[in-house]
Amino acid sequence: MTTTEIGPAGSSTRARNPWLAFAVLAAAQFLMVLDVSVVLVALPSVQGELGFSQTGLAWVMNAYILAFGGFLLLGGRAADVFGHRRILLAGMAILGVTSIACAVSAAPWQLVAARGGQGLSAAIACPAAMALVFELFSSQADRNKALAIFGSVGGLSGAIGSPFGGLLTAVGWQWVFLFNVPAVIIVVVLGMRMLPSRRGQVAGGMDVTGSLAVTGGLCALIFAVLHGGSTSWTSGSTLTAFVVAAALLAAFAVRQVRASSPLIPRALFRLGNVVVGNIANLMTGALLFGIFFVLTLHLQQDRGYEPLQAAVTTMPVCLALFLGAQALPRVLGRIAPVPALAGSLGLIGLGLVWWASALSADANVITAFVLPGMVWSFGTGASIVAGTVVCTMGVDETVSGAAAGLVNTTLQVGGAVGVAVFSTIAVNRSGALTAQGSDLPTALTSGNAYALAGGVGVAVLGVLITLVLLRRRPAASPVPEQAASTAGS
């Protein structure tokens, strides 16, 4: 068991019981992921009460994704500079305040703005939480076990979030936000007592120029793909956003080459496993967020399910994500992480093939929705954990915040692209069929099936890219057997 070490000025650098402290980090991660799944079921109720248009409703999710993806690298750097615990607790406090703002929203723009605040809080807290894993555990085996549990928390919160969101929505959609407040208070109080309080580990400050360039560039890029998906890819505002994003991200790349203290340490890009993992994260994020968004609307719009009924139906799908995340560490004891990552993406593709061919508003929901969804979700859970392990193996504690920010950024940027692309595929196909005289349920179901088929292509591309990079770069060594045998226990 790791014991307490005393650093400069008496600051605690290791928790006396690291697994108890880790439970606080897992709770924070659980809460932040739950904020996505618990809101999905409430979307139709929010639309009816606040008067969202179908296009505008997507921005309840998009605003969160925009802020989360845009500020993650900045949050990761801030954690390394100012201290991981301090930044984590600040992010959690912001989550509590913005959750109240969501609940009291009386107009669509107010809710969208508050959801952006929630995304900002997650961008601040998530990299710090993952970086604290590196502080708590000195051995690679314990770190891998903790990272596997950390990744599987998403599946567990998704499984709980759907029915929990249905129950809360039955009382009032505002409660899907208000429940955060007492939970945040508990996490902050326990975090102040149990988490290590080591000061910032890197010098050189925040690199204001690089921070502004990458944050602005990512926000512009995410806005462009989300706006293009909901309106037009050739509209003036969409094209302008793409141009702004390209200019700012190019400026950021130049800055990273020249800066003495770059926002993303250059050493990370010399690790082949970091490159492989983050490319795969883009694919996994697109498939996770994009497909889940489409299928949540399928249950309530195509099949006419009530929120709670939809939540119960999706619970096995979400639970399969948790099971996939728990199973993956055991596989990593025998297979190198990059091949395991390719296999996970392949399983996602197989699930989507089955799903796309079986999807129907009239078909048996178990065989046409739940079972193929569980295959997709199992592969997704495995891919999230495999990507996280690949991206963080060999990463030093002093840059763990930046590495964690990069992992979460690629996942979220991929998610934003996925929501935009897959929703566009579904809407365009449904609109074309409606124009040809098809009834609305048939048109909507066909559009969603087309979106799933598009997901197959993304999964195949992810497998091919991962395998090509595997041949060019040596894969990270397999997770030690100790980690594989204890992870998920």
Residue, then its C-alpha position, 0 to 999 in steps of 0.5 A: m500500500t502506498t504511504t503518504e509522502i511529504g513534498p515541499a512546504g509539507s504538501s501531501t504528494r501521495a494519499r495514505n490510501p490511494w484506492l480510497a482517494f481514487a474512489v473520489l476521482a471515480a465519483a467525479q468522473f462518474l458525475m461528469v459522464l452522467d451529465v451526458s447520458v442523463v440529459l439524453v432522455a430528457l431532450p424531448s421534454v426539454q423541446g416541448e417545454l422550452g420550444f426548441s426547434q429540432t435543429g436547436l435541440a441538438w445544441v443542448m448536447n452540442a454546446y456541452i461538446l463544444a466547450f468540453g472539446g475546445f477547452l480540454l487542452l487548456g484544462g490539462r495544461a492548467a492542471d500541470v501548472f497550478g496543481h491537479r487537485r486545485i484544478l479538479l475542485a475548481g472544475m467541480a465547483i463550476l459544474g455545481v453552479t452551471s447545473i443550477a443555471c441549467a435548471v432555472s433556464a426559461a428560454p432555449w438560449q439560456l439552457v444552451a449557454a448553461r450547458g456550455g458552462q457545464g462543458l467548460s467545467a468538465a474540460i477543467a476537471c477531466p484532465a486533472a482527474m486523470a492526472l491525479v491517477f498518476e500521482l496516486f499510483s507509482s506502479q504501472a500495474d496499479r495505474n493500468k488497473a485504475l485507468a481501466i476502472f476509470g474508463s469503465v466508469g463511463g459505461l456504468s454511468g451510462a447504464i445508470g444514467s438512462p433510467f435515472g434520467g427517465l425517472l427524473t424527467a418524469v418529475g421534471w426535466q430540471w431535476v436532471f441538472l439539479f441532482n448534480v448540486p449535492a453530489v458536487i458538494i460531496v465530491v469537493v468536500l471529500g476531495m479536499r480531505m483525501l486527494p494529494s495536494r501537490r503543487g504544479q509540476v511544470a514551469g513556463g506558465m500557461d503559454v497564453t498565445g498557444s492556449l488562445a490559438v488552440t482553444g479558439g481553433l478547436c471551438a471554431l472547428i467543433f462549431a463548424v462541424l456541428h453547424g454544418g451538420s445542422t444547417s448547410w456545409t456550404s453556408g457562409s458561416t460554416l465555411t468561415a468557421f472552418v477557415v478560422a479554425a484552420a488559421l488558428l490551429a496552424a498558428f498553434a502548430v507553429r507556436q508549439v514548434r517554437a515555444s520554450s514551454p509548449l501547451i502540448p509537450r513535444a515529447l508526447f508526439r515522439l511516443g508512437n503509442v500516443v499518436v495511435g491512441n489519439i487517432a483511434n480516440l477520434m474514431t471511437g468518439a465519433l461512434l460513441f456520441g454520434i450513434f447514441f444521439v441518433l438512436t436515442l431519438h429513434l426510440q422516442q420518435d420512431r417507436g414512440y417510447e416514453p422517456l422512462q421506457a426508452a431509458v429502460t430499453t437502452m440500459p442493457v446497451c449502456l451496461a454492455l459498454f461497462l462490461g467491455a471496459q472491464a473485459l479489455p484489461r484482461v485481454l491486454g495481459r495477452i495481446a499488445p494494446v494496439p492490436a487490442l484497440a484494432g480488434s475493439l474497433g472491428l467489434i464496433g463495426l460488426g455490431l453496427v452491421w447487425w444493427a443497421s440491417a435489423l433496425s425497424a420501428d416494427a421489429n422486435v426491440i430485443t433482436a433489432f435494437v438491444l442485442p446488436g446495440m450491446v455488441w456495438s457498446f461492448g466494443t466501444g467500452a473496450s475501445i475507450v479503455a484500450g485507447t486510454v491505456v495506449c495514450t498514457m503508457g510511458v507518460d511521465e507524471t509531469v506531463s500527465g495533465a497534458a496527456a490526459g487533456l489530449v486523450n479527452t480532446t480527441l475523444q470529444v472532437g471525434g464526438a462532435v464530428g460524429v454527432a454532426v455527420f451521423s445526424t446529417i446522414a439520418v436527416n438527409r435520408s429521411g427528408a429524401l424519403t419523405a419527399q418521395g411520399s414515404d410515411l414519416p416513421t418509415a423515413l425516420t427509421s431508414g435515415n437512422a439505419y443509413a447513419l448506422a451504416g455510415g458508422v460501419g465505414v468509420a469503424v473500418l477506417g479506424v481499424l485500417i489506420t490503427l493497423v497501418l500505424l502498428r506496422r510503422r511504429p512499435a506498439a507499447s508493451p502489453v499491460p503487466e499480467q498483474a494489472a490484467s488479473t486485478a483490473g475490474s475486480 
